[in-house]
């Protein structure tokens, strides 16, 4: 099962003091996540003003720093239209000088097929992001699956039970359409631990890191990306915690050996 780490997203230091933004910070957090078990790194570059960006130089600087610290580890960048809307992001991303191995491409966004075509033409792998059930249907209809690296099943529901059901529904759409791509599942906030627990039981990959949650399952603040990835790696290995999903409970217990 694949374990991907998501280092920052749009979170601020108000949410967590260790959120990495500068290239050196991303490199250090990326290295720590890899040592904890991450096989792929996902990150959002920032410009000198502290804003998320698709700008060529900030993206190149982040990629160079993380690649030096984590040789051989695939790096995925965001293409979210919350950073820059369509069609302007096409022009900005089209000017990239240093290319990531992968990008996440949210399938519910305007112009996403055109963006995927641009990225594929430049040899960049696509992680197709499904945030909503409608995204899964759009992805199937677009017939992009055979050209993508994997699917990210990523319900954003705050309620754990709702998020788990949402992930199951998106997975069912893919199965019904015969989409056999590798899947990586995660959620947002505390719900991500529940979504990941279900995914591991079903043999899917998972994603962990400060972009998805700043807290451990018991509600305590994580020390950083490495502590979140360490627990996720233990989940994948079947060595750490069993999660009681009955009624959407947040209760965790030590797995019996």
Order of alpha helices (4+ residues) and beta strands (2+ residues): beta-alpha-beta-alpha-beta-alpha-beta-alpha-beta-alpha-beta-alpha-beta-alpha-beta-alpha-beta-beta
